[in-house]
Amino acid sequence: RGKTRLPLAYPDWNATAKLLFLVSGADKSETLRQVLEVLPGFYPAQGMKPVHGRLIWFVDRQAARLLSQAARSDV
């Protein structure tokens, strides 16, 4: 048998108390910049907006290297 999958939609994710993203490495820096600053609505991560919870980004220096100062203060 195959793996069991539990599909979740934005309402499911956005109902969580804490939603965490972990982004590491220089190879992720351009995509992270696009997610947080450039292409609103293009990436699925941009639909994650907990209604009553918190959205927390864990980002290392290499991944954050292309972010503006304003975006750095948000992650």
N, C-alpha and C positions, 0 to 999 in steps of 0.2 A: 504494500500500500504506500501511497504517496504521503507527503507531509500534510499535516492538518494546518489549514490557514484560517485565520480569523480576520476577515477584512474589516477595516475601520474607516469611517468617513470623517470629514471635518467636524461634524457635530459631536462625534465620539471623542476625538482628540481634544476638541475645545471645551469639553466638559471635565477635563482632568484638573486636579489640584495643582500639579506641576508638570510642565512639558519641557524636556531638556533636549538640547542639541549639543553635540560634541563635534568640533571641527578642528582637525589637526593637520599641519603640514603645509608647506609653501605651494604645493600643487593644488590646494583647495582655495587659495587666496582670491583668484579671479572669480570663481563661482560664488564664494562668500560675499564678495563685493557686489556682484549682480543681485544676489538674494536680498541684501540689506539696503542697497543704495540705487540700483540702476533699473532693473526690470520688474516693476511691480506687477504681481499677478502671474508671472511666468513660471515660477517654480512652486511645486506643491508645499514646500516649507513656508511659503508666504501666506498660506491659508490657515496656518496654525496661530490662533488667537484665543487663548483660554478666556472664557467668559468670566469666571470667578476665581481663576487660578493664576499662576505665574508662568511666563515663558522665560526660560533661562538658557543663555548661550554660554558654553564653555569653549573658548577659542584660544589657541596658542598664538604666540607672537608671529610665527611664520604664516599662519593662515590669515592673521589680521593685518599683515603688512601693507595691503592696498586700501584699507579702509580709511575714510576721512576721520578726522578727530571727533566729529559729532557721532559718527557710527561707533567708534571705539568706546565712547562713554556709555553706549547702550548695551554693549555686550560684555 
